[in-house]
C-alpha cells in the first residue's frame, strides 16, 4: 500500500511513534457520532438536498482537519464564517443551529450555542450607542455562532450619518482576530447579500462558505404541513389534504410568501377555523373529530375568494435571541 506522502520536515507525532502510518478515517467518523447529528438534520428538514450535502462536506473537512492535527500535519484552522442566502422560511436558522452543534461536537466551538441578531441588536440610534450594543451581542455569542439575519440592513449607503458602519468594522475585527472563538453567519435574500458584499469587501474576504437555500416545492410544503399537524395531533383527510394543496398553489403566488413559515401560520389559522366549527356544531363527537382537519376549515381562507393572506404574515422580531446548545 502506498504511504502517505509527507514533508520530511513535518513531525508526524503519534503516527511515527507508534510505527503506524495508517489513519483509520472510518473509525474516526464512527467515533465522532457525526452521522447522528447529520441524520437529525435530515429528519428535521424536508428537502434542501444541496444545503445538506454542503453541510456534510463542511463536517468532513473539519473531521479530516482534526485527524491531520492528531498525526502532526499542522495547517491553518479552517475558515468557518458563512453566508446563508434564500427566501424566509427555508430553514436557515435551523441549519445554523445544527452547524453550531457540529462545530461544538468536533471541538471548534467551546459552547455551541446560537445567537440570532438583526440590525437593531447591533446598531445604535445616536453617537456612542452602537459600540456597547455590538459588544453586548458579541459577548453573548462568544464560544458559539452569531447568526445575523438580513445582514444587508447593517449598511445603508444612502445615509452618511448611519451608525451601521461602526458595527460592521467591529464585526470584521472580531471575525478576524477571534475567529477561533466565534463563527459568524450572515443571512438574507441572495440579491441583497450580493450587493452587501460588493459594498463591504471585508466580509467577502472573511466568509469562506456561501450556501444558497432553495425555495420548497409544493410537494415539500405539503409534507412540511403534514409533519407540523402530526406533531400537534392533527391530521388531514383526503379532501382536506387536496384543499391544502390548492391553497398552497394560490398562496405561493401572493406577496410575502415565506415557505415553511407561511405554512405554519396557515395551519394556525386552520386550527382556529376547526375549533370554531366544532363549537358551532356542538353535541357529542368522536375523539377522532378533534384531530381531523376538514376541507371547509381550509376553503374558508380568503385566498380562495380573491383575497390574500399576505397581510397576516407577521414576523416576530423580539431582539437578539440566544438558542442554547442541545444536550448530546
ABEGO torsion letter per residue (X at the ends): XBBBBBBAABBAEAAAAAGBABBBAAAAAAAAGAAAAAAAAAAABBEGAAAAAAAAAAAAAAAAAAAAAAAGBBBBBBBABBBBBEBBGAGAAAAAAAAAAAAAAAGABAAGBBBBBBAAAABBABBGAAAAAAAAAAAAABGBBBBBBGAAAABBAABAABAAAAAAAAAAAAAAAAAAABBBBBBEBAAAAAAAAAABAAAAAABABBBBBBBBBAAAAAAAAAAAAAAAGBBBBAAAAAAAAAAAAAAAABBGBAEAAAAAAAAAAAAAAAAAAAAAAEEBBBAAAAABBBAAAAAABAAAAGBBAAAABBBBBAEBBBBBBBBX
